[in-house]
């Protein structure tokens, strides 16, 4: 009869191995800025919205953008059949769909070392595709 402890240990090991995750980050287009100078970054992106000085370790430059777009609802005219004085009558009816607001934002930060070289970046938001394109 097989050793129950050995079987239990193997089951636990298989479960843990199955749960292990190996994260691999996909390359990002902003990775091209790593190793470039802060000067080139600022010339391309404009003045940052904030600069956070790191104690003896350079600084973090951050750009933020926010805007809202409003899309008016569509206006349509349809013909409805109505009963007027016992007769069917075609009546045009105009309707307007509700309007929508879309809120967009992006925050992009770059870590600059003491030598003025970009070392890392971080970006989040729903409108970051156009940053530094």
GUMI-264068 format. One record per residue: residue number from 1; chain; z, y, x of N, C-alpha, C, O in turn. Coordinates in steps of 0.001 Angstrom, whole numbers, plus 500000, padded with zeros to 6 digits. Layout:
// GUMI-264068
{NUM,"A",{Z,Y,X},{Z,Y,X},{Z,Y,X},{Z,Y,X}}
...
***
This chain:
// GUMI-264068
{1,"A",{500000,498820,500850},{500000,500000,500000},{500000,501233,500888},{500786,501310,501832}}
{2,"A",{499125,502205,500602},{499038,503387,501453},{500337,504182,501403},{501081,504159,500423}}
{3,"A",{500571,504877,502493},{501767,505712,502606},{501644,506898,501649},{500712,507692,501779}}
{4,"A",{502572,507036,500684},{502516,508099,499683},{502697,509481,500309},{502113,510458,499840}}
{5,"A",{503497,509562,501356},{503682,510862,502035},{502372,511326,502671},{502031,512507,502611}}
{6,"A",{501653,510407,503270},{500375,510745,503895},{499366,511206,502844},{498636,512173,503059}}
{7,"A",{499329,510519,501724},{498415,510906,500645},{498791,512279,500092},{497910,513106,499855}}
{8,"A",{500076,512535,499885},{500533,513830,499381},{500195,514938,500367},{499747,516010,499961}}
{9,"A",{500402,514695,501647},{500087,515702,502671},{498592,516007,502688},{498187,517161,502828}}
{10,"A",{497769,514954,502544},{496321,515161,502544},{495881,515947,501309},{494991,516793,501402}}
{11,"A",{496491,515679,500160},{496160,516419,498949},{496538,517893,499087},{495776,518776,498694}}
{12,"A",{497710,518147,499645},{498138,519542,499855},{497197,520241,500819},{496784,521374,500572}}
{13,"A",{496852,519574,501921},{495943,520166,502901},{494578,520451,502286},{493996,521503,502548}}
{14,"A",{494058,519539,501477},{492760,519750,500826},{492823,520911,499849},{491872,521686,499741}}
{15,"A",{493946,521037,499132},{494102,522149,498185},{494142,523476,498913},{493470,524428,498516}}
{16,"A",{494932,523545,499984},{495041,524796,500753},{493708,525144,501392},{493310,526309,501388}}
{17,"A",{493019,524169,501935},{491716,524436,502563},{490706,524911,501537},{489861,525754,501835}}
{18,"A",{490789,524373,500330},{489879,524803,499271},{490127,526219,498825},{489216,526875,498320}}
{19,"A",{491353,526714,499000},{491695,528075,498586},{491458,529099,499680},{491477,530302,499419}}
{20,"A",{491237,528637,500903},{491046,529581,502009},{489763,530367,501784},{488744,529813,501369}}
{21,"A",{489826,531664,502062},{488654,532521,501886},{488304,533154,503222},{489161,533705,503913}}
{22,"A",{487076,533067,503557},{486595,533698,504774},{485773,534904,504347},{484632,534777,503901}}
{23,"A",{486380,536074,504493},{485705,537312,504092},{484696,537701,505162},{485009,537720,506352}}
{24,"A",{483508,538002,504730},{482490,538514,505642},{481891,539743,505004},{481254,539661,503954}}
{25,"A",{482090,540860,505626},{481602,542115,505076},{480106,542238,505336},{479627,542008,506446}}
{26,"A",{479391,542604,504293},{477956,542850,504432},{477753,544163,505195},{478556,545085,505052}}
{27,"A",{476710,544258,505988},{476442,545529,506675},{476209,546640,505655},{475644,546410,504586}}
{28,"A",{476644,547822,505994},{476488,548982,505124},{475629,550004,505858},{475670,550089,507086}}
{29,"A",{474861,550768,505114},{473966,551736,505755},{474718,552776,506567},{474159,553335,507510}}
{30,"A",{475988,553054,506223},{476765,554032,507001},{477261,553461,508322},{477763,554204,509165}}
{31,"A",{477127,552147,508512},{477496,551561,509801},{476682,552187,510935},{477121,552185,512085}}
{32,"A",{475518,552713,510622},{474680,553348,511644},{475369,554565,512260},{475012,554975,513364}}
{33,"A",{476351,555149,511566},{477061,556316,512092},{478146,555938,513097},{478608,556795,513850}}
{34,"A",{478555,554684,513122},{479581,554264,514075},{479012,554388,515484},{477936,553873,515786}}
{35,"A",{479758,555080,516333},{479312,555337,517707},{478597,556669,517871},{478354,557104,518997}}
{36,"A",{478259,557322,516769},{477593,558634,516828},{478647,559741,516939},{479837,559507,516730}}
{37,"A",{478195,560920,517264},{479131,562034,517463},{479520,562677,516135},{478766,562663,515162}}
{38,"A",{480714,563234,516135},{481201,563987,514965},{480253,565141,514665},{479994,565451,513502}}
{39,"A",{479748,565761,515689},{478836,566902,515518},{477598,566493,514728},{477190,567196,513804}}
{40,"A",{476995,565354,515088},{475804,564883,514368},{476135,564574,512903},{475348,564867,512002}}
{41,"A",{477308,563978,512681},{477731,563652,511318},{477880,564908,510471},{477390,564963,509343}}
{42,"A",{478552,565912,511013},{478771,567156,510263},{477458,567900,510050},{477255,568499,508994}}
{43,"A",{476572,567874,511029},{475265,568514,510840},{474476,567831,509719},{473747,568494,508982}}
{44,"A",{474620,566513,509588},{473876,565783,508558},{474522,565899,507182},{473820,565992,506175}}
{45,"A",{475857,565894,507129},{476555,565850,505841},{477083,567201,505388},{477465,567348,504227}}
{46,"A",{477115,568186,506267},{477713,569470,505930},{479196,569450,506253},{479735,568443,506712}}
{47,"A",{479841,570569,506007},{481268,570675,506306},{482065,569727,505418},{481801,569639,504219}}
{48,"A",{483040,569013,505990},{483837,568108,505156},{484758,568883,504213},{485090,570042,504462}}
{49,"A",{485161,568228,503137},{486088,568849,502188},{487509,568873,502725},{488298,569750,502373}}
{50,"A",{487835,567904,503583},{489167,567916,504189},{489115,567254,505556},{488270,566400,505826}}
{51,"A",{490042,567670,506410},{490206,567101,507742},{491677,566767,507898},{492538,567633,507745}}
{52,"A",{491961,565513,508202},{493343,565079,508409},{493502,564716,509881},{492884,563768,510364}}
{53,"A",{494329,565473,510586},{494569,565215,512005},{495508,564025,512149},{496565,563975,511520}}
{54,"A",{495114,563074,512980},{495956,561916,513268},{496709,562176,514562},{496130,562670,515529}}
{55,"A",{497966,561854,514589},{498789,562117,515768},{498257,561326,516960},{498332,560098,516979}}
{56,"A",{497727,562026,517943},{497198,561433,519182},{496114,560384,518954},{495913,559508,519795}}
{57,"A",{495415,560465,517826},{494423,559426,517565},{493162,559955,516908},{492428,559179,516298}}
{58,"A",{492885,561237,517009},{491668,561764,516415},{491920,562353,515047},{492946,562994,514821}}
{59,"A",{490974,562137,514117},{491085,562740,512785},{490251,561957,511779},{489415,561128,512138}}
{60,"A",{490509,562249,510506},{489740,561677,509400},{489015,562826,508706},{489651,563780,508259}}
{61,"A",{487703,562742,508614},{486893,563722,507884},{486547,563115,506528},{486109,561968,506448}}
{62,"A",{486746,563891,505462},{486506,563366,504117},{485614,564313,503318},{485814,565528,503299}}
{63,"A",{484628,563717,502665},{483746,564448,501749},{483990,563905,500348},{484114,562696,500156}}
{64,"A",{484058,564808,499366},{484245,564403,497964},{483189,565078,497102},{482848,566242,497310}}
{65,"A",{482687,564339,496145},{481770,564937,495169},{482116,564398,493793},{482439,563222,493626}}
{66,"A",{482039,565293,492808},{482264,564921,491403},{481341,565746,490536},{481170,566946,490755}}
{67,"A",{480755,565107,489566},{479976,565854,488580},{479847,565029,487303},{480020,563810,487294}}
{68,"A",{479540,565735,486245},{479391,565112,484935},{478013,565453,484396},{477567,566598,484473}}
{69,"A",{477362,564469,483862},{476071,564696,483210},{476221,564364,481739},{476878,563389,481372}}
{70,"A",{475615,565173,480914},{475674,564953,479472},{474270,564619,478980},{473306,565321,479283}}
{71,"A",{474178,563563,478234},{472896,563154,477669},{472984,563300,476166},{473809,562663,475510}}
{72,"A",{472125,564145,475631},{472119,564367,474187},{471651,563101,473471},{470830,562337,473979}}
{73,"A",{472190,562913,472304},{471789,561770,471496},{470374,561929,470979},{469912,563045,470738}}
{74,"A",{469701,560831,470812},{468318,560857,470337},{468275,561271,468866},{469136,560904,468067}}
{75,"A",{467251,562041,468544},{467019,562446,467156},{465833,561646,466641},{464775,561602,467269}}
{76,"A",{466024,561022,465500},{464935,560236,464935},{464826,560519,463441},{465807,560834,462768}}
{77,"A",{463611,560397,462957},{463369,560564,461522},{462824,559248,460990},{461867,558686,461522}}
{78,"A",{463458,558777,459934},{463012,557541,459294},{462732,557840,457828},{463212,558830,457277}}
{79,"A",{461971,556993,457226},{461673,557148,455805},{462490,556119,455029},{462420,554918,455289}}
{80,"A",{463259,556616,454078},{464072,555736,453244},{463552,555764,451816},{463006,556763,451349}}
{81,"A",{463737,554649,451145},{463356,554564,449735},{464585,554885,448903},{465643,554277,449065}}
{82,"A",{464427,555843,448016},{465522,556220,447115},{465022,556141,445667},{463826,556240,445394}}
{83,"A",{465962,555962,444768},{465627,555952,443343},{465975,557331,442790},{467135,557743,442801}}
{84,"A",{464948,558042,442303},{465132,559369,441707},{464517,559327,440309},{463332,559033,440153}}
{85,"A",{465326,559622,439302},{464878,559597,437896},{464219,558265,437548},{463228,558223,436818}}
{86,"A",{464787,557165,438086},{464279,555844,437744},{463037,555442,438509},{462486,554368,438271}}
{87,"A",{462581,556296,439436},{461377,555970,440215},{461730,555838,441687},{462656,556492,442166}}
{88,"A",{460998,554995,442408},{461168,554879,443853},{460464,556043,444529},{459295,556322,444264}}
{89,"A",{461201,556720,445409},{460644,557865,446129},{460919,557658,447619},{462020,557257,447998}}
{90,"A",{459929,557930,448458},{460108,557883,449901},{460643,559239,450375},{460041,560281,450113}}
{91,"A",{461775,559209,451069},{462427,560445,451508},{462600,560393,453026},{463163,559429,453545}}
{92,"A",{462117,561429,453759},{462372,561443,455209},{463842,561815,455481},{464376,562750,454883}}
{93,"A",{464478,561072,456383},{465876,561331,456743},{465947,561453,458267},{465487,560579,459002}}
{94,"A",{466533,562554,458713},{466681,562787,460152},{468098,562427,460567},{469068,562822,459920}}
{95,"A",{468205,561664,461667},{469500,561245,462192},{469585,561604,463672},{468586,561623,464390}}
{96,"A",{470819,561890,464103},{471043,562121,465531},{472118,561167,466024},{473210,561079,465462}}
{97,"A",{471775,560454,467093},{472735,559551,467731},{473779,560391,468468},{473500,561542,468805}}
{98,"A",{474961,559856,468724},{475973,560620,469463},{475539,560860,470908},{474775,560080,471479}}
{99,"A",{476032,561937,471481},{475726,562227,472885},{476689,561450,473778},{477718,560950,473323}}
{100,"A",{476331,561359,475066},{477131,560621,476030},{477420,561509,477232},{476608,562356,477606}}
{101,"A",{478588,561303,477828},{478921,561956,479092},{479087,560882,480149},{479731,559858,479919}}
{102,"A",{478500,561128,481309},{478620,560228,482444},{479359,560976,483550},{478948,562066,483948}}
{103,"A",{480441,560397,484043},{481231,561012,485105},{480935,560277,486414},{481033,559053,486494}}
{104,"A",{480573,561050,487429},{480219,560490,488730},{481145,561058,489797},{481536,562224,489739}}
{105,"A",{481495,560213,490779},{482294,560690,491898},{482082,559805,493116},{481677,558647,493013}}
{106,"A",{482369,560392,494268},{482276,559661,495527},{483239,560300,496515},{483333,561525,496598}}
{107,"A",{483947,559472,497256},{484784,559927,498363},{484355,559141,499588},{484386,557910,499592}}
{108,"A",{483958,559857,500623},{483519,559226,501870},{484373,559768,503007},{484495,560981,503180}}
{109,"A",{484964,558860,503782},{485819,559250,504900},{485327,558587,506175},{484864,557447,506165}}
{110,"A",{485438,559328,507275},{485036,558829,508579},{486167,559051,509560},{486736,560140,509632}}
{111,"A",{486490,558011,510317},{487501,558134,511360},{486806,558570,512646},{485851,557941,513102}}
{112,"A",{487307,559654,513214},{486750,560211,514449},{487796,560037,515543},{488950,560421,515351}}
{113,"A",{487421,559467,516686},{488395,559291,517755},{488598,560592,518526},{487939,561593,518246}}
{114,"A",{489516,560574,519503},{489848,561801,520245},{488654,562318,521040},{488615,563495,521399}}
{115,"A",{487687,561458,521319},{486487,561878,522028},{485396,562427,521116},{484318,562785,521590}}
{116,"A",{485663,562500,519805},{484682,563038,518875},{483624,562035,518446},{482527,562428,518051}}
{117,"A",{483937,560743,518517},{482989,559687,518155},{483451,559003,516865},{484639,558736,516683}}
{118,"A",{482494,558724,515974},{482792,558034,514722},{483154,556584,515042},{482393,555882,515708}}
{119,"A",{484321,556138,514564},{484794,554772,514813},{484779,553896,513566},{484637,552679,513678}}
{120,"A",{484923,554493,512371},{484952,553697,511143},{484605,554593,509959},{484622,555819,510068}}
{121,"A",{484294,553970,508834},{484024,554726,507611},{484583,553974,506418},{484804,552764,506468}}
{122,"A",{484806,554715,505347},{485280,554144,504093},{484663,554972,502974},{484607,556199,503055}}
{123,"A",{484208,554299,501943},{483556,555005,500853},{483890,554311,499545},{483882,553083,499465}}
{124,"A",{484185,555105,498517},{484391,554509,497207},{484000,555503,496120},{484028,556718,496320}}
{125,"A",{483638,554960,494981},{483196,555765,493853},{481961,555146,493234},{481439,554141,493718}}
{126,"A",{481498,555766,492148},{480328,555227,491446},{479057,556033,491702},{478042,555826,491037}}
{127,"A",{479113,556960,492678},{477933,557781,492962},{477790,558010,494468},{477527,559128,494910}}
{128,"A",{477963,556954,495241},{477926,557095,496697},{476558,556765,497303},{476351,556958,498501}}
{129,"A",{475639,556277,496498},{474336,555881,497046},{473576,557039,497675},{472799,556836,498607}}
{130,"A",{473794,558254,497175},{473021,559376,497691},{473677,560046,498893},{473074,560932,499498}}
{131,"A",{474896,559647,499254},{475586,560283,500386},{474879,559933,501693},{474699,558761,502022}}
{132,"A",{474487,560956,502422},{473823,560816,503734},{472567,559963,503693},{472341,559149,504589}}
{133,"A",{471747,560139,502659},{470470,559429,502596},{469380,560294,503126},{468222,559878,503160}}
***
